[in-house]
Structure formats: structure tokens, C-alpha cells
Amino acid sequence: MSINNMPLSGIRVIDFTQVMLGPCATQMLGDFGADVIKVERPGTGDLSRSFFGETSEEAMNNAVFVSLNRNKRSIEINSKSDVGRQQILDLVRTSDVVVDNFRAGVMDRLGFGYEALSQVNPRIICASGTGYGPNGPYAHKGGQDVLAQAMSGVMEKTQDPSIPKSIYPTTLCDYSAGMHLVQGILAALLMREKTGRGQKVEVSLYDSMIAMQMQEAAQWSKHHEVLNWAAMPLTGVFDTTDGAIVIVGAFKTNPLRDICTSLEIGDLSPDYPTLEVQRTNKPFLQQIFRDQIATNSSAYWLERLEAQDLLCAPVRTLGDALVDKQTEVNNMLWPIDHPVLGPIKVVGSPVHLSDAPMQVHRLPPRLGEHTDEVLQDLATRLSIKATE
């Protein structure tokens, strides 16, 4: 499909973002058809370019950077110089959205905060993703995914008290906040259609993690009870003879009875009839499950569990998931041939629009690859604007 027919075609985004939170948001805007101009520091660019501590051209176009920066154009601008500052202000005059994920207050100190930019372009939308928000006791602190896991209470919960607390191994907070940033930008664009003016959009890692725990927060607020879905008594991960499976013993009238039927053991539900009794006796019940499941293969137990309509799945590696037929059917891997990195498959968009299928229309850019192109286009746009 032509980019001109995409939902955000005609929308120009000035992208100051780095690493994960911001780039995953601006990449989605690019997938939707926005013209995303990635502003990068001369010589170094996005911190993800030097993620592995190397500065060769291949290293600066590594898989981590490539995974987050398709459908963007890269320009090198020294935003602290007079020339660079003027170039950015000129870009703002002809753009719709400015996105950053610096610490709170950095864009204001650079002279690119909302109050300053709205004087240049009243229609501009300034979207920021920070660690803790623009105000409050933690506003000045550096934000990072692992810190947000710890500060929000996410890291404190484990499946079992005997399991040490640990870091969630995927960038849960960054991605969540990035998607909230996209939502805010889209809402601001819609509101601008009604008012003619832009506005500030602010999200934080901290808020996104608090929001993700909306059920747990309500339970704690009302009853001072910890709601921990991973600690439910009939839910767990169990080793088999050739791997592991997960069982979710919930959403059924008598899940314990059905689990016992699947595992070929006597019905324990008369002795442990309620959720509270099952919670109290969780170690005993789980040990029975564990011992039995360890006697046969994952495929054997999954077939029996599914026959009882129990929620279950094999525990797989990412590599397993990437070659799964469902991944292919859902078009979740997009092959690209990068001029520096070579052939690579990147994760596609999880949003599927029937009338606007998303695709790679711009390869992840080399540092400063589009500087001349963007500045020449800017001069043309400013010239046209001056005659209006």
C-alpha cells in the first residue's frame, strides 16, 4: 500500500527519542504512515547505536537499533549550536508532533519545551516520556525500565515467597509507556482537529506500571489484600520429561477436579473445595502436580489438559515462537535487507488494520542518512509557507 494512503500520512514527527520507550512509540507512528524525522547527535546518534560499546558502522546499525527505528529518516543536528537550534525551530514550524524521552525539564532547558515551541507553531503537539513524570519528588531522577519495575511494586511480587525477587527480563515498562505515548499523541491529533491547537502529552514509566496493576491496586485500596495472579494455587509452571508446561487453573467451575482428571490422579476437590483452602494448601497440591507431570512429555500432558478444556501451554523459547506458524500467519516478522547489517527479520506491528496493512516503507536509517534531504525539503516548505 502507498504510504500516502496510511492513517497518519501527512503528519510530520520530530523525534528526539533514544533507546526504547520513545523509539518504539515513534516507530509505530512511522508504521501508521507519519513522516518521522529522527534528530540525532552528530557522530554518535541514538544511544542504542553504541549499545554494545562499539562505534564501527556495522555496530552503529546493530540489531537492537534496527528493531526500533524503521520507517524513520535520520538527520544529524547539534541542538546546542545556534545553527542547529534554528534548524530545529524551522522543522517545528512545518511539523505536527515533537517527541522526546529525556529526563523531565531537559527539553525546556534546551529551549524546546512546549511553551517555547507553541510560540513557533501553535498547532504543535509535544509528547514526552519520562521516568516518573514532570513534577513531584522523583521528577529529577533518571528513569529506566528496571527501576520502574522496582518502584511501582511489580518486582516485589513473585509466584511463591521462596522464589527470589528478580528483574523481569523483557522491557515491560518501556514498551508499555511507549504505547501509552502513542495513544496520547493520537488523542491529541484528534483533539487538534476540533480546537486547532496542539498540547502537551506526558507519560512516564512509573505511571504505566501503576496503570498495569489497576486490578491489584483496587483490591489493595479496598481490602488491603495483595492480588497476585501468579500465586494462584492451581496455576504454575511444571517440568515434564522433555521441557515444561504452564497450567492456569481458573475460570472453571471446578478446576481442581479437572486438573486431577487430566493428570490421572484421584479427585482432590472434595478435600480442598474452596479457593481459600487451596491457597492454604498450595505447596502440597503443587507438589502432587509437579511429581505427576514430571513422569511424561509436554505433548502428552497438554493433550490431556486440553481435553478437559483447561488453559495450558508449553513453555517455549523466543526462537520457538518466532518460527511458529501462528507468528507467520499474523505477519509478525518482517524481512528487511539493511545496507549495512544485511538481511534481518524484525518484529512487525501488532496492530492490524484491514484497510491499511503496515509494512516497511523506509529501512532503519544510517546515522545522518537523510540530513541533506530533510534540510532541502525544509527550505522548500519554508519558502512555500512564506508566500502563503
C-alpha positions in Angstrom: 0.0 0.0 0.0 1.2 3.5 -0.8 2.3 5.5 2.3 0.0 8.3 1.1 -3.0 6.1 2.0 -1.8 5.3 5.5 -3.7 6.7 8.6 -1.0 9.2 9.5 0.2 10.2 6.0 0.8 13.9 6.0 1.7 14.0 9.7 5.3 15.0 10.4 7.0 14.0 13.6 10.3 15.4 15.0 11.8 12.5 17.0 14.4 13.3 19.7 13.9 9.9 21.3 16.5 7.2 22.2 16.8 3.6 23.4 13.4 2.0 23.8 10.4 4.0 25.3 10.4 6.8 22.7 11.7 4.9 19.6 9.1 2.1 19.9 6.4 4.9 20.0 7.7 6.8 17.1 8.3 3.6 15.1 4.6 2.9 15.5 3.8 6.4 14.3 6.0 5.7 11.3 4.3 2.4 10.7 1.0 4.3 10.6 2.4 6.5 7.8 3.8 9.5 9.7 7.0 11.1 8.3 9.3 10.6 11.3 12.5 12.7 11.4 14.9 11.3 13.9 17.1 14.0 15.3 20.5 12.5 16.3 23.7 13.9 17.8 26.5 14.3 15.3 28.9 11.4 15.3 27.1 9.3 18.0 23.4 9.4 17.5 20.8 7.4 19.5 22.4 5.6 22.5 21.2 2.3 21.0 23.7 2.8 18.2 26.5 2.2 20.6 24.6 -0.3 22.8 27.4 -2.8 22.6 30.2 -0.3 23.2 31.5 -0.3 19.6 31.4 2.5 17.0 32.0 0.8 13.7 29.4 1.4 11.1 28.1 -2.1 11.5 27.9 -1.8 15.3 26.1 1.6 15.0 23.4 -0.2 12.9 23.1 -3.2 15.2 20.0 -5.4 15.5 18.8 -3.6 18.7 18.8 -0.2 16.9 17.3 -1.6 13.7 14.5 -3.3 15.6 13.2 0.1 16.9 13.8 2.6 14.0 12.3 1.5 10.8 10.1 4.0 8.9 12.2 7.0 10.0 14.6 9.4 8.5 17.8 10.3 10.4 19.3 13.8 10.5 22.4 14.9 12.4 21.9 18.2 14.2 23.8 19.8 17.1 20.9 21.1 19.0 23.1 23.2 21.3 24.6 25.3 18.4 22.9 28.4 17.0 22.6 26.8 13.6 21.2 23.6 15.0 18.8 25.4 17.2 17.4 27.4 14.3 17.1 24.2 12.1 15.1 22.5 14.8 12.8 25.6 15.2 12.3 25.7 11.5 11.4 22.0 11.5 8.9 22.6 14.2 7.2 25.4 12.1 6.4 22.8 9.5 5.7 19.8 11.7 2.9 18.3 13.8 4.5 16.4 16.7 7.7 16.6 18.7 8.6 13.5 20.8 11.3 13.1 23.4 12.1 10.7 26.3 14.7 12.8 28.2 14.5 13.5 31.9 11.9 15.9 32.9 12.9 19.5 32.2 15.6 18.7 29.6 13.6 20.0 26.6 12.8 23.2 28.4 16.5 23.8 29.2 17.3 23.2 25.5 14.7 25.8 24.6 12.4 23.2 23.0 9.7 22.8 25.7 6.0 23.1 24.8 5.7 26.8 25.9 8.6 27.8 23.6 7.6 25.6 20.6 3.9 26.6 20.7 5.0 30.2 20.2 6.7 29.0 17.0 3.8 26.7 15.9 0.5 26.8 17.9 -0.6 23.5 16.4 2.5 21.6 17.6 2.0 18.6 19.9 4.8 18.0 22.3 4.9 14.4 23.7 7.3 13.4 26.4 8.0 10.1 28.1 9.9 10.3 31.4 10.8 8.1 34.3 8.4 9.5 36.9 6.6 12.4 35.4 7.4 16.2 35.1 6.6 17.1 38.7 6.9 15.5 42.1 9.8 14.2 44.4 11.2 11.9 41.7 10.9 14.1 38.6 14.6 14.9 38.6 15.6 11.2 38.8 16.7 9.2 35.8 14.1 6.8 34.6 14.8 3.3 33.4 12.8 0.1 32.9 14.2 -1.9 35.8 13.9 1.0 38.2 10.2 1.4 37.3 9.6 -2.3 37.9 11.1 -1.9 41.4 9.5 1.5 42.3 6.0 0.5 41.1 5.7 -2.7 43.1 5.9 -5.0 40.0 9.2 -6.5 41.0 8.2 -7.2 44.6 5.7 -9.9 43.7 6.8 -13.5 42.9 4.9 -16.7 42.1 6.0 -18.1 45.5 7.6 -16.4 48.6 10.5 -18.8 48.3 11.4 -17.5 44.9 14.0 -14.6 45.0 12.8 -11.3 43.6 14.2 -10.7 40.1 14.3 -8.4 37.2 11.6 -9.0 34.5 13.8 -9.9 31.5 11.8 -8.0 28.8 11.5 -4.2 28.6 7.9 -4.3 30.0 7.8 -0.8 31.3 9.4 0.9 28.2 7.1 -0.8 25.8 4.0 -0.1 27.9 4.9 3.6 28.3 5.7 3.8 24.6 2.3 2.5 23.7 0.7 4.9 26.1 2.7 7.7 24.4 1.3 6.7 21.0 -2.3 6.7 22.5 -1.7 10.2 23.9 -0.3 11.5 20.6 -3.2 10.1 18.6 -5.7 11.6 21.0 -4.0 15.0 20.8 -4.1 14.9 17.0 -7.8 14.2 17.1 -8.4 17.0 19.6 -6.4 19.4 17.4 -9.0 18.8 14.6 -11.6 20.2 17.0 -9.6 23.1 18.6 -6.9 23.9 16.0 -4.3 23.9 18.8 -1.7 21.5 19.9 -1.0 20.5 23.5 1.4 18.6 25.8 1.3 14.8 26.1 3.1 13.3 29.1 3.5 9.7 30.1 6.0 8.0 32.4 7.4 4.6 33.1 6.1 4.8 36.7 2.6 5.7 35.7 2.4 3.0 33.1 3.4 0.4 35.6 0.9 1.6 38.2 -1.8 1.6 35.5 -0.8 -2.0 34.5 -1.7 -3.0 38.1 -5.2 -1.5 38.1 -6.9 -4.7 39.4 -4.2 -5.2 42.1 -4.4 -1.5 43.1 -8.2 -1.6 43.5 -8.0 -4.7 45.6 -5.3 -3.2 47.9 -7.1 0.1 48.2 -10.4 -1.5 49.2 -9.4 -4.6 51.2 -5.6 -4.2 51.9 -5.2 -7.6 50.2 -2.4 -8.5 47.8 -3.8 -9.7 44.5 -1.1 -11.8 42.8 -2.3 -13.7 39.7 1.0 -15.7 39.5 0.5 -17.0 43.0 -3.0 -18.6 42.5 -2.9 -22.1 44.0 -3.8 -24.1 40.8 -1.6 -22.1 38.5 2.1 -22.9 37.9 4.9 -23.9 35.7 5.8 -27.6 35.8 8.7 -29.6 34.3 8.0 -32.5 32.0 10.3 -35.2 30.7 11.2 -33.0 27.7 10.5 -29.4 28.7 7.9 -27.5 30.8 4.3 -26.6 30.6 2.2 -23.9 32.3 -1.3 -24.5 33.7 -3.8 -21.8 34.6 -6.3 -23.4 37.0 -9.0 -20.8 36.8 -12.2 -19.7 35.0 -13.9 -23.0 35.5 -16.5 -24.3 38.0 -14.1 -26.9 39.5 -10.7 -26.6 38.0 -9.0 -28.8 40.7 -11.2 -31.7 39.7 -10.5 -31.2 36.0 -6.7 -31.0 36.7 -6.8 -34.2 38.7 -8.7 -35.9 35.8 -6.1 -34.7 33.3 -3.2 -35.8 35.5 -4.7 -39.2 36.1 -4.8 -38.8 39.9 -7.6 -39.1 42.4 -10.0 -36.2 42.7 -8.7 -33.8 45.4 -11.5 -31.3 45.1 -13.7 -32.8 47.9 -10.9 -32.3 50.4 -9.9 -28.9 49.0 -13.2 -27.4 47.9 -12.6 -23.7 48.1 -10.1 -21.2 46.8 -9.1 -20.3 50.3 -8.4 -23.9 51.3 -6.5 -24.4 48.1 -4.4 -21.3 48.8 -3.5 -22.6 52.3 -2.5 -26.0 50.8 -0.9 -24.7 47.7 2.6 -26.3 48.4 1.0 -29.7 48.9 -1.2 -29.5 45.8 1.5 -28.1 43.6 4.0 -30.9 44.7 1.4 -33.5 43.7 1.1 -31.9 40.2 4.8 -31.5 39.9 5.6 -35.1 40.7 3.0 -36.4 38.3 3.8 -34.1 35.4 7.4 -35.0 35.6 6.6 -38.6 34.5 5.7 -37.8 30.9 6.2 -35.5 28.0 4.8 -32.0 27.5 2.8 -33.1 24.5 1.2 -35.9 26.5 0.1 -33.7 29.3 -1.1 -30.8 27.1 -3.3 -33.1 25.1 -4.9 -34.4 28.3 -5.3 -30.9 29.9 -6.8 -29.5 26.7 -9.3 -32.4 26.6 -10.6 -31.0 29.9 -10.7 -27.5 28.4 -8.0 -26.3 30.8 -5.9 -23.3 30.0 -2.4 -24.6 29.3 0.6 -24.1 27.0 4.2 -25.3 26.5 7.0 -23.1 27.9 8.9 -22.1 24.8 12.0 -20.1 23.8 11.7 -16.9 21.8 13.3 -18.8 18.9 10.5 -21.4 19.1 7.9 -18.6 19.0 9.5 -16.9 16.0 9.3 -20.0 13.8 5.7 -20.8 14.9 3.1 -20.9 12.1 0.9 -18.5 14.1 3.7 -15.9 14.0 3.8 -16.3 10.3 0.0 -16.1 9.8 -0.1 -13.0 12.0 2.6 -11.3 9.8 4.7 -10.6 12.9 8.1 -11.0 11.3 9.1 -8.6 8.5 12.3 -9.4 6.5 14.4 -6.5 5.5 17.8 -6.2 3.8 19.7 -3.4 5.6 22.6 -1.9 3.6 25.0 -2.2 6.5 23.6 -5.0 8.7 22.4 -7.2 5.8 19.3 -9.5 5.9 17.4 -9.5 9.2 13.9 -10.1 10.3 12.3 -7.5 12.6 9.1 -7.8 14.6 6.2 -6.2 12.8 3.3 -4.2 14.0 0.9 -5.9 16.5 -1.9 -3.6 15.2 -3.6 -4.9 12.1 -5.8 -2.6 10.1 -7.9 -4.2 7.4 -7.7 -1.2 5.0 -4.1 -0.1 5.8 -1.8 -3.1 6.1 1.5 -1.9 7.6 4.9 -2.5 6.1 8.5 -1.3 6.0 8.5 1.7 3.6 11.8 3.1 5.0 14.7 0.9 6.2 16.1 1.8 9.6 18.4 4.8 8.8 22.1 5.1 9.0 23.3 8.0 11.2 22.5 11.2 9.4 21.5 9.4 6.2 18.7 11.9 5.4 20.2 15.2 6.7 20.6 16.8 3.3 17.3 15.5 2.0 15.4 16.8 5.1 17.0 20.2 5.1 16.4 20.7 1.4 12.8 19.7 1.9 12.6 22.1 4.8 13.9 25.0 2.8 11.2 24.3 0.2 8.5 24.1 2.8 9.6 27.4 4.5 9.6 29.1 1.1 6.1 28.0 0.3 5.0 29.0 3.8 6.4 32.5 3.4 4.3 33.1 0.3 1.1 32.0 1.9 
